[in-house]
Amino acid sequence: MPAERIWFDVPYAQKDEAKARGARWDPQARRWYAPRPGIAALDRWAARPDVPDLLPGEDRSLDSELFVDLVPTTCWFTNVRSCVSQQDWERLRRMVVNWAGQVCEICGATADRSVSRWLEVHERWVFDERSRTQILRRLICVCTPCHTVTHFGLARVRGGQALAHLIEVTGASAEQAERHVRHAFAVWEDRSRLVWELDLSMLTDAGITVQPPPDALRRAQEARAELTRQRAPF
């Protein structure tokens, strides 16, 4: 009977380094592993226990449909990925993508390197206006084009075919899609007038260590700086 594999939690940005240190890629499990025990150079990526398939407080009834899902200005560029370690993000990403069956939960697309389409993780938030809290309630597996639609404001900065993809997936007319986008931006403008706190207890209750995000003023400053970088010519 073959020995159980020694798995690793290797963030995508560190895959080349892990490979150079001896890790091997399992295309079926879509995960890095040790070809043999005792490779000390790989210890830094030692796998932690998998996160549960359903996170505490996660609401899987939240929409898996495609819509423009804008976050308030004070929370721009402050997402789950920026608040957890790279290895914890890899654990979360792996759970979400595997739970979805390696397909986009919105349109059913699979990853396709040839067209730069990847499977990514998107946050679904609930906004409690009374307490001014932005509460994480779901993590959803989405393909790159669908993810671009949800972040429509950033798509406008970067360019692309977000509106066309929205129309293709939803079956909406151009007029309906444009009306949806206008409504999403109107909601975003209203919410951006308030200062929101992030509630990431869905993660902390699952044992994920969360680094507190910067305060709202600093988040706004970082958002403006990041937008300037996004608009800069390459």
Residue, then its C-alpha position, 0 to 999 in steps of 0.5 A: m500500500p503506497a505511503e500517504r503523501i506529505w502535502f504542503d500549503v504553497p501559495y501561488a507566488q511561492k510555487d517556483e521556490a517550492k519546486a526548486r526546493g524539491a516539492r512536486w505538483d500533483p495535477q489531480a489533487r492540484r496540490w504540492y507534496a514531498p517526493r520523499p520524507g525528510i526534505a527540511a527545505l520544505d518544512r516552511w510549507a508544512a500543511r496545516p489541517d484543512v479548514p472546514d468545508l462550511l465555515p462558521g456562520e457562512d451562508r451558502s444561500l447567498d447568491s451564486e448569480l452574477f452581479v456587480d458587487l462593489v465594496p465601499t471606498t473605505c474597504w477598497f483593497t482590504n479583503v480576506r486575502s490581505c488580512v490572512s497569511q499566504q498559507d492560510w489563504e491557500r488553505l481557504r482557496r483550496m477548500v472553496v475551489n474543491w467544494a465548488g468541484q473545480v468550476c466557477e459557481i456562477c457560470g460553470a467555467t473551468a480554469d484554462r491557462s490558454v485564455s488566462r482564465w483562473l478559478e479565484v475566490h470572491e467574498r460575499w458581504v452583508f452590510d449592517e447599516r445600523s452598526r456600520t459593519q461589513i460582515l463576511r458571509r460567504l466565500i465563492c469560487v468564480c472564474t476570472p471573467c466573472h470575478t472581473v464583473t463583480h469588481f466592475g469599478l476596477a474593471r473600468v480602470r484596467g479595461g476589459q470586457a466586463l459588461a459583455h461578460l455580464i450580458e453573456v452570462t445573465g442573458a440580460s439585454a444591454e439596456q438591462a445590464e447598464r441599468h444594473v451597473r448604474h444601480a450598483f454604483a448608486v448603492w456603492e456611492d451611498r455606502s461609501r459615505l459611511v465608514w465601515e468596520l470589517d467583521l471577519s469572525m467567519l474566519t476567526d471562528a474557524g481558527i484562521t488568524v486575521q491581521p486587523p486591517p488598517d483604520a478607515l482613513r488609512r484604507a482610503q489613502e491606500a486605496r487612492a495610492e493603489l488606484t494611481r498604480q492601476r491607472a499608470p501605464f505599463 
